[in-house]
Amino acid sequence: MMSDCSKKEVEALSESYDLCIGGDSFEMLQQTSAALLVIPYVKVFARVAPEQKELILTTFKTVGRMTLMCGDGTNDVGALKQAHVGVALLNAIPPAKVGESSKSETKSKSKKPKAGSEPSSSVVKPSSNIDSPAKNSTSLDSRETSGRNQHLTAADRQREKLKKMMEEMNDEGDGRAPPIVKLGDASMASPFTAKHASVAPTTDIIRQGRSTLVTTLQMFKILGLNCLATAYVLSVMYLDGVKLGDVQATISGMFTAAFFLFISHARPLPTLSAARPHPNIFCAYVFLSLLGQFAMHIIFLISSVNEAQKYMPLECIEPDSEFHPNLVNTVSYMVNMMIQVATFAVNYMGHPFNQSISENKPFKYALAAAVGFFVVITSDMFRDLNDSLKLVPMPVGLRDKLLIWALFMFLSCYTWERFLRWVFPGRIPSWKKRQQQAAATLEKKHV
């Protein structure tokens, strides 16, 4: 095993240089059982065997690293299966070969006589009539092809030309150009397949993966906050006779469905960010965000309902009685919907992974429509609309307090959420401790 001095030297070198080892050096590491202590610090592996590729991936996974492997052949299958993310690459025709083939075809076409031109000699040899049926059929096919090409655009003609060239090269197989690799072992061992030989699609996979992770995280947070607020309204306030009318519940459900639909419309940003998203929902950031925002929502809801009860006459409302509009019902409905709109706006995660609210146009318009709708019904501008929603008129003092409290609730939730994102940023998982534990376990086995 490597000494503590050697381990410190490797770590110090990795901080100043990008370490690289080849297949021969890799064999020495395997013989001395030092692969687990050196591989995590190496940046470049050159000329390694297929089984060594697999060992590299398993070592990175042992110390807690997330791995992504790109491969294009059968010798990469083991490593592709061991990686967290496997990407199979398909070899494409080199651009030089395509250019040479197109040039040769252009030259051959330039030698053909133009349509309608007279032949250079009017004398026909008798031996030329032997293959006349084949030549006639070939000329008919060429006429049909030329007639069909007249209706195609230049891009379509070029596409058909390239397709024909690739088919001819695959059929001939005379060594002039390498045939296109079909879906094989590498593709079957990988969840992703890139249709060209470059590793550039890996950045697209990371961008899409981060976008999906961030969207899932915000969905869970929004669902959690909405469920907590709805549970309070349907359980605690139900005992006070607070209910929602059919039209009120329909409007609320339509806005919620539109928000969930348009919030998933966000696209990932074209560039990768140095920041990292949170890896899962079971972390301090998510729990503190949920508890803090829910506390502000409950304070806003209870304060608004208590303020509305001051204007209500003393009456006993049975929980199982039929719905009839009153001031408490009107205030609780408006507050509940304001809380939902604030929840979507505050917990939307845009930059640096997804489009911001201003860039996600459908979601922005849905938020603007919801805010405008509730400002209209709260201000009682259209009495007929409020009557259709079973909303009673509110006193001016209560209406002003409601709007001010709603703004204060939104700003408080927004500030709390941004503060937690600053305090708990996404971090690279620590792997050195797991490396030490794995090395100690390996040493015990050898002893």
N, C-alpha and C positions, 0 to 999 in steps of 0.2 A: 504494500500500500504506500501511497505518497505520504511524505512527512508533512507536518504542519507548515514548515518553512516553504516547501514546494507549493502547497496550496495557496499560501499568501503571495508567492511570487507570480503564480498564474493569475490570481485575481488582480494584482497590481499591474501586470502587463495588459490585461484586458481593459483596464481603465485608460491606458495611454495608447494602445494599439488595437487594431482589429485582427484577432488571431485567426490563423488559417492552418489546417492540417490536411495531409493527403492520406491516401489509403495505406501506405507503408507505416506512417506514424500512427495511424489508427490501430493497426495490428499490434504495435508496441503497447499502446494504451490498454488493449484488451488483455495482453499477456501479463501486464503488471496490475490489472484490476483497478486502473486509475481512470477509466472512461467516465465514470459517474462524477468525478471531481473536476475533469477538464472540459468535457463536452459542453456543459452549460455556458462556458465562457467563450467558446469558439464561434466566430461569425461566418467563416467560409470553410466548406468541406469539399475537397477536390479529389477526383479519381477514386471514389470509394466503391466498394462492391455492393451488390443488392442487399445482402444480409447486414452490411454495415449501415446502409441507409435506414433499414428497419431499426437497428439498435440506436441510431441517433434519435429517431422519433420517440422510441420508448423511453430513452433517457430523459429527454425534454419533458415528457409527460410525467415521469417519476418525480421530478423536482417541481412540478406544478406549473410548467409552461403550457401555453395554448399553442398548438402546432397547426400549420397549414403546409401541405405538400403538393407540389406540381410534378406530374410525370407523364411520359408519353409512350411508355413501352412496358413489356411484360416484366422487366427487371425492377420496375418501380411499384409493382402491385403490393408487395409486403409493406412498404413504407406508406403507400396510399391508404391501406386499411388501418394502419396504426395511427395515422394523423387524425386530429379532431376534424379537420376540413381537408378533403381530398379533391384535387382539381386535375382532371385528365386533359392533356393537350393533344390536339390533332395537328399533324404536320400539314402545312399548306405548300403549294407549288412556289418555289422561289421566284421573286419578281423578275430576276434576270432571265430565267427560263421562259417565263411567259412573254417577256419582251422579245426574246430571240425567236420564239415560235411565231409570234404575230408578225415580226419582220419578214421571216421566211415565207409566211403565207401571203403577205403583201407583195413580195417579190414574185411569187408564183402567179398571183392574180394579175400582176402587171404584164406578164408574158402572154396572157390570153388575148385573142383578138376581140375587138369590141363588137357589140351586137350590131348587125346591119352592115358591117364592113365586108368587102369582097375578098375572097381568098387570094393569096399571092399567085397561085397557079390554077388555071382552069382545067388542067389535065388531071383526071382521076385514075389512079392505078387500079388494076383489077383486084389486087390483093386486099385493098381497103374495104371491099364489100363483104369480106368474110364476117367481120364483127359488126355489121351494120345494125342488126336488131338491138344489140346491147348499147351501141352508141346512140341509136334513136331513143331508147328508153332513158339513157342518161341525159340526153338533151331535153327530153320532156320533163324529167325531174328537176333539172336546173331551171327550166322556164317556170315551173310551178313554184320553186323556191324563190326565184327572183320576183315573181308576181306577189308572193306572200310578203317578201321583205319590203316591198314598196309601201305596204300599209303599216310597217313597224317604225318606231322611232329609232334614232341613232343609238340610244342607250340599250334598247331591246336587241338591236342587231349585234351590238358589241357583246351583250350578255350571251346570246345564242352562239356567237363565234367562240367565246371562251369556253362555254360548255362543251361544244363540239371538240375543241382542242383537247380538253381534259379527258373526254371519253376516248379519243384516239390514243392518247398517251397511255391511259390505263390498259387499253386493249393490246397495244403493241408490246409494251414492256421491254423495249430493246436497249434500255440503259441510258437513253438520252436524258431522261428526267425521272426523278423518283416518283412512284405512284402515290396518290393520296392515301393516307392511313385511314382505314375504316374504323368503326367503333369496335374496340377489342377489349383485351383484359384490363387495360388501364381505365377505360370508361366504365366497365362493370364493377371495378373496385372503388370507384369515386362517386360521390353524390353530385358533383358538378363536372361538366365537360365544356371546355373552351374550344371553339371552332377554328383556332389558329395556334401557331406554335409559340406565341408570345405569352409571358406571364402577366401581362397588363390586366386581364380580367380579374385577377385577385383583388385589386383595389376596388373594383365594382362589387365583388362579393362582400368585402369588408364594409363598404358604404351601405349596401343594402341590409347587411346584418345589423349594423349599428342603428339604422333607421327603424328596423323591425323591433329591435330591443327597446329603443326609446319609446316607440309608439305603444308597445305592450305595457311598459311601465306606467305611462301616463293613463292608459285605459284602466288599469287596476286601481290607480289612485282616484280617478274620477268616479268609477263605479263604487269604490268604498265610501267616498264622501256622500254621494247621492243616496246610497243605501242607508247610511247613518241618519241623514236628515229626514228621509222618507220614513224610516222606522220610528223616529221621534213623533212625526206628524200623525202616523197611523196608529200608534200605540198610546203615547202619553196624552196627546191632544184629543184623541178620539174619546177619551173619558170625559172631556169637557164639551162634547157634542160638536167638535170641529170636523167637518167632512168636506169632500170635494164633489162638485157637481159633475155631471157627465160631460158637458161641454168643456169645463175647466180641465178635467183629466185628459180629454182628447187633445186640447191645445198644448198642454204640458208634454204629453207623449210625442206629439209631432215635432216640437222643438228639440226634445232630447234625441229622437231618432235622427233628425237632420244634423245635429252636432256630432253624433257618433259617426255618421256617414262621412261628413266633410272633414272631420279631424284626421281620418285615415287617408285623405286625399293628398296629404303632404308628401313631397318628394325629397329624397336625400340630396344633400348639397353635392355639387360636382367635385369638390376637393376634400381630401381627408383632413381631419382636424387633429392637432396634437392632444386635445382633450379626449378623455375616455368616458363612456357612459357607465352608469352603475350596473354591475353584472346581474343582479337579481333584485326582487322586491322585498326580500327579508333582510333589511339593513336599517341602520339608525336613521338615515335620511328619510326613508319612506314612512317609518312609524312616527317620527317627530312631525313630519309634514301633515300626516293625517290627523294626528291628535291636535296640533295647533290650529289648523283650519277648522276642524269640527268644533273646537271650543269657541272660536269666533262666530261660527254659524249658529250655534246654540244660543249664545248670548244675544245675537241679533234677533233670532226668532222669538225667544222668550220675552225680550224687552218690547218687541213690537206687539206681540199678543197681549201682554199686560197693559200696554198703553191703550190698545183698542178696547180692552175690557172696561176702562174707565168711562168710555162713552156708551157702553151697553147698559140697558136696563136690567135690573135684577130679575132673572128668570132661571128656571131650572130646565135644562135641556137634556133629555134622555139620550144616551149613546145610540140606542137602537131606533130612535125616531127617524122619520123621513127627513130628507135634506130640505132645508129652507135657508135662503140667503140671509146672512147677517154680517155685521161689521167684523167680527172675529174671523169668520170664514173668509171674508174678502182680504183682510190683512194677511192671514196665514197663507193664502194662495199666492198673493203677490210676493211675499217674503220668500216662500219656498222656491218660486221660479227665479227670483233674483239670485238666490243662493246657487241654483243650478247654472245660471249663466256665468256667475263669478267663478264657479268651480272649473268650468271648461276653459275660461279665459286665463285663469291663473296657472293651471296645471298643464297647459299646452307647452310642449318642449320643442322649440324651434332650433335656432342656431346653438351650437355649431354642427349639428347633425342633420336636421331637417329644415325645410322652409319655415320662415317666420310667419306670424299671423298675417302680416301685410302681403306676403308672397303667396300664401295659400288663399286665393281669392274666394272660393266657395265658402270656406269656413269664416272668413272675414265678413262676407255679406250676410251669412246666417247670424253671426253675433250682432252685427249692426241692426238687422231686422228684429232680433229679440229685444235688444235694448230699446229701440224705437217703439216696439209694441207695448212694452211695459211702462215706458214713460207716458204713452198715450192713455192707457187704462188707469194709471195712477193719477194723472192730472185730470181725469174725467172730462176730456175734451169732447168725446162722442158718447153721449148718454145712451143712445140706442145700442152701441156696441157693448157697453158695460151691462146693459140690461140683458142682452142675449147671453152674456157670460155669467149671469146671476151674481153680479157684483154690485153691492149697494154703494151709495155716495159716501165719501169719507170727509170728515171735517178738515178744514184747511190746515190747522195746526198739526194734526196727525199726518196728513199727507207730506208736509214739509219735513217733519221729523223722519218719516219713513225714507224719503229720498236721501237725506243727509246721512242717516245711519247706514243705508245701503252703500253709499260711496265710501264711508269710513270702513265698513266691513271689507269691501273689495281692496282698498289700499292696504289694510292690515294683513290680509291673506297674501297679497302680492309681495309685500315686504318680507313676510315670514318665509315664503317659498324661496325668494331670491337669496335671503340670508342663509338658508339651509343649503342651497346649491353652492354657495361660496364656502361654507364651513365643511361640507362633505362632498368634495369633488370626486369624480371617478379616478381610481388609482390603479397602477399596475400591481397585480398580485405579487406578494413577496414570495420568493422561491428559495432563498438561501437557507432558511430554517429547514424547509422540507428536504433540501439537498443534504444538509448535515445529518438529518434523521435517517435518510436513505443510506448515506455512506456508513453511518454507525451500524445500521441493520446488516448491511452487506459485510462489514468487517466481522461482526459476530458470527455470521454464517461461515466465513472462512476459518475463524478460530475454532 
